[in-house]
Amino acid sequence: MSTDIELCKRFINIADERLGASALFATDDFFAPKERMLKPTEPMWREGVYDDHGKWMDGWESRRRRDQAHDYCIVQLAAPATLAALDIDTRHFTGNYPPLASVQACRTEHPPDLNTDWTVLLPQTALAGNQHNVFALPSPGVWTHLKLNIFPDGGVARFRAYGRIVFDWTAPTVDSAPIDLAAALHGGRALACSDEHYGSMHNVLLPGRATSMADGWETRRRREPGFDWLILQLGHSGRIHHIDIDTAHFKGNFPHQVSIQGALLQEEFDAHAVMQSMYWAPLLEPQLLNPDREHRFQSALHDFGPISHLRINIHPDGGVSRIRVFGHPHGP
């Protein structure tokens, strides 16, 4: 299980409501609405809290079935994506979790209907209660919708689909104004970081401004020499026009300075590349940051051609809510 959890950390959750994913339909959500299953927060337990339908649960929960059918929920992913792993999280569901589940997928521009052709990603598989149930996926396909089947009924706290967004870089709008090459919805990824004690590195590429400090990337307080860093892979290599660093909500814990390095990599990123990133070319020399503010760096950027990867260095530590890397895609 720990290996599968590590697999999830390498990708973003394409079923995250913050990216635009939505629960379109559920056969039943009498006890808890389907929308809660896509929330980015960890599921919580509210001791002694009941609503008009029964015990309040942080997830999707259907009624007890008295027939031979089963419940399911259809989820629209935030964007077309390839998937590497699924997490059917049953935390806090102990006597009311589904004993079995399966997941199907499709690719369609319209909401699925009775004529939709579904592909099985995860065959009917046993679940455990009150824990993450993570499953690696071998499927190379590109999908837009998932169908979570639970047998026969019960509750799921969170449903997460980890993978890579596939963005259409041939669209006419891509050739006009600078586009955010690092945005999660454009296929950008956070690959590695020195520390993410308080906030996930993947948060910096989410759309919109952060809602709180918890919605950004924040490291622990550094007590040794050095500084923290984050490595980003752009959704498409390109020439950088300007970079925005947003410290929204970080007021007493924002980084003192930021510097940025870049590289155009031809090979797949790996642990060796993490070490090599220390020697990437400087794109931005150290610049002072301010609390709770958007910073735009343009004239101070060095131009050394197309870039596919960035290393964001924060001196010495702290929190950043969003990073935007605007530029023009280069090459195929």
Secondary structure as GFF3:
##gff-version 3
##sequence-region A 1 332
A	DSSP	alpha_helix	2	9	.	.	.	ID=ss1
A	DSSP	beta_strand	12	13	.	.	.	ID=ss2
A	DSSP	three_ten_helix	17	19	.	.	.	ID=ss3
A	DSSP	beta_strand	22	26	.	.	.	ID=ss4
A	DSSP	three_ten_helix	34	38	.	.	.	ID=ss5
A	DSSP	beta_strand	50	51	.	.	.	ID=ss6
A	DSSP	beta_strand	54	55	.	.	.	ID=ss7
A	DSSP	beta_strand	60	61	.	.	.	ID=ss8
A	DSSP	beta_strand	71	89	.	.	.	ID=ss9
A	DSSP	beta_strand	100	106	.	.	.	ID=ss10
A	DSSP	beta_strand	119	126	.	.	.	ID=ss11
A	DSSP	beta_strand	134	136	.	.	.	ID=ss12
A	DSSP	beta_strand	143	151	.	.	.	ID=ss13
A	DSSP	beta_strand	155	156	.	.	.	ID=ss14
A	DSSP	beta_strand	158	165	.	.	.	ID=ss15
A	DSSP	three_ten_helix	172	175	.	.	.	ID=ss16
A	DSSP	beta_strand	179	180	.	.	.	ID=ss17
A	DSSP	three_ten_helix	184	186	.	.	.	ID=ss18
A	DSSP	beta_strand	189	193	.	.	.	ID=ss19
A	DSSP	three_ten_helix	201	205	.	.	.	ID=ss20
A	DSSP	three_ten_helix	213	215	.	.	.	ID=ss21
A	DSSP	beta_strand	217	218	.	.	.	ID=ss22
A	DSSP	beta_strand	228	246	.	.	.	ID=ss23
A	DSSP	beta_strand	257	263	.	.	.	ID=ss24
A	DSSP	alpha_helix	271	276	.	.	.	ID=ss25
A	DSSP	three_ten_helix	277	279	.	.	.	ID=ss26
A	DSSP	beta_strand	281	288	.	.	.	ID=ss27
A	DSSP	beta_strand	294	297	.	.	.	ID=ss28
A	DSSP	beta_strand	307	315	.	.	.	ID=ss29
A	DSSP	beta_strand	319	320	.	.	.	ID=ss30
A	DSSP	beta_strand	322	329	.	.	.	ID=ss31
###
